[in-house]
Amino acid sequence: MPALGNPSFAFLAGGALPWAPSLAIYGGAALALPLSMRGAALWVDPTCGWFGALFQLADGQGRCELPLAIPSDPGLAGLPLHVQFASLDGCAPGGVAASYALGIVMQ
């Protein structure tokens, strides 16, 4: 649960190739229609006030994790966050496979 004061909150994704170079893409807004990212759909809005990506390797089972310790800061209540994962995959169109974005609101 994305609740204030949750030090162990994380986003998890599966289905990547084992040990695939991957990105956890995050931002404050989602797109109504996706942008194309080497053949994969980018659903997180790169033009919003804040946007970023963290590089990681999928694990041996093709899972990626974005840990997000949520502090007990009342100023974060109501903050939206959208996260999507993308991985290199030679069998995907353009060589990149991506998840849909997941949106949450801090509570």
Secondary structure, 3 states (H helix, E strand, C coil): CCCCCCCCCEEEECCCCCCCEEEEEEECCEEEEEEEECCEEEEECCCCCCEEEEEEECCCCCCEEEECCCCCCHHHCCCEEEEEEEEECCCCHHHEEECCCEEEECC
